[in-house]
Structure formats: structure tokens, C-alpha cells
Amino acid sequence: MSIFKILLLVLVVGILLFALLLFYTLSPTIRNVSHKRQLKVFLNKPLKLERKAVIYLMEQGQYRFSPHLLSENLMHPWQKQQELAAGSRLIIHAFKTYKNAVSGFTHLYALGEVTTAGCQQVTFEYDWASLAPSTVLPLALWQHDHEALIGFESR
């Protein structure tokens, strides 16, 4: 084998390894954190909204777990699909963290389904909080104002 072929082979392998490393570092990280003690208390049991909320239908092009966003913010750019009154029933099936590799921000999502006024089940995602290594979570839509805030370790 000539030196030229060896150098070409080393160059091609180097480029492939670099591309693989780039893909690995820039891909988002998703973790199921439903097993965490402080979140287990909300899983797979009927809860009710303590404040009114809105279900939005989100457009394509964003990474999401569900096309429906549950939010108490009335000013989203997405299409408002359903308004939910306080007292509406919901069930949370999982909690996941999503870390965007480009910005490095980690968000905690609650995934579940809510029953609308017309008795229709709608799956949703709820962006509960942006996480630091140690975060105190804000009150979620299903928590009473007098409930203790939850500490969360994102490691």
C-alpha cells in the first residue's frame, strides 16, 4: 500500500469519526425522570387543575412530545384549541427532561391526558420548568397554592 492510500484512509476515518462525534454532541438528550421520588406522587392518578388553562395545538418543526401544549399562559403564538376551567381532570403518565444540546437548557415536561368540558380525552405536554442542576419547581397547574414547593435535582 502506498503512503498516499494510507493517508487517504486515515483522513476518511478521521472525518467519519468527527462527524459521528458532532452528531452525538449536538443531538438532544431526553431522559425519563418519572422514577424520581418527588414526582412519583403525581403519576397515574386523577388530578384536577387548580387554575384555568388552555390547550394549544402546536405547529410542526419544533421538537415536542405531543402536539398539544397545556399552559396557563394565554398569549402563545400557537392555535388555541380548548380552554379548560379550574377543576378539569387530568392524569400524568410520565415526566421527561429534554436538554437542547445547542443551548444547553434542560426543561422538565409532564406528559399526560386531560378531560375537556365535552368529555374528550386530549393528550398533552406541560413544560413545568427550566432546570438548573438544583431547582425549586414552581407550582404546577394541578398544585394548590399552599402546597410546598418541590426541590428537583436534574443530575
N, C-alpha and C positions, 0 to 999 in steps of 0.2 A: 504494500500500500504506500502510495506516495504521501509526502508531508502535506500536500495540498488537500488531499482527501481526508486526512486525519483532522486538519484544521477546520475543514468544512463540516465534518461530522460533529466536532466539539462546538462549533458555532451554532449549528441547528439544535443540538441538545440543549445548549445554554439558552437559546431563545425560547424553546418549548418550556423549560423549567421556569424561566422568568414569566412567561405568560400564565402558567399554572399558579405561580405564587401571586401574581397580580389578581387573578380571578379569585383566589382564596381570600386574600386580604380585603378585596372590595365587595365581596358578597355579604348580604345582610345576615345577621345572626338571630335566630329565633329559638327561644327556649320555653318549654312548658314549665311553669312555676306553680302549678296547681297543688303540688305536694307541700308547699310551704305552710307551716302551722297557722300563721296569721291569716291566710287566705282560705284555708280549708273550711272555715266556719260558714262561708258564703256559698259553697259548691252544692249543686244538685238538690236544692231545697227551695220552696217558694219564698220569694222576697217580694216586697212591694216598694214602688217608687215613693220616696218621701217628698219629692218636689216634681213639678211638671217637667216634662221632657219632650224632645222632638226626635223622630226617626227621619234621617236624611238618606236619600239614595245617592251614592257617590258615583262619580264618573269613572271610566276606565283610565288606566295609565298610572294609578297610584298603587303601591303595594298595600293590600288590605287583606284581612282575614274574612271579611264579609262585605257585601256591597252596601249594607245598611249600617249607618252610624247612629248610635244612641247618644244624645247630647242634651244638656240644658241650655246651651248657647243658641240663641235664636237668630244669629247672624252668620250662618255658614254659607259659602257660595254654592253649595250643592242643592239639589232639588228636595224641598220639604215633602216628605211622603205622608207622615202621620204625626199628629200631636197627641201626646199621652198625658192624661191627668195624673195628679198625685194619687196614689193608691193602686195604680195599674200593676198587674202581677208580672214578675219576671223570674226566670231561672238562669243561673250562671252555670255553664258546663265546664269552663276551663279559664285559666289565666295564663297568658303568654307574654314574654318580653320580646320586643323587637328592637334590635340595635342596627341602626343605619351605619354601615361601615364608612361612608364618606364623612358624615358629620360627627359620628361617634355618640350621638344621643341615644339613650335607651328609653323606650316607652313601655308601660305596663298596660296590657289590654285585658279586659274582661270579655269573654265570648259567651253568648247565651241566646235566649229567646224571650220575647216579651209578648204578652197577650194584649191586643189592641181593644178599643171600645167595641168593635164589631166582632169580637171573639176570634180574631185571626192571629195565628202564631207567626211572628216575624223574627228571624234570626238577626243578631246584631253584634257589633263590636263596640266597646266603650273604652275610649282612651282615658284611663284613670289618671295617669300622671307620667311626667318625665322624671326619670330616676337618676339620682347620683349614687355613688357607692353606698351611702346610707341616707335614706329618705324617710320623712314622715309623710304618709299619704294624705292628701286632702279628703274630706268627706265625700263618699261616693253618693250617687243618686238614691241608693237604697238604704243609706245610713241615716239615723236620727241625728239631729243637731247636738244632742247631749252625749252621744257615743264617744268613746275615747278614740283619738287618732291612732293609726296603725303605723308602727315603725317597720321599715322594709329594707333588708339588705339585698342588693342586686347581685352580689357575687355568687 
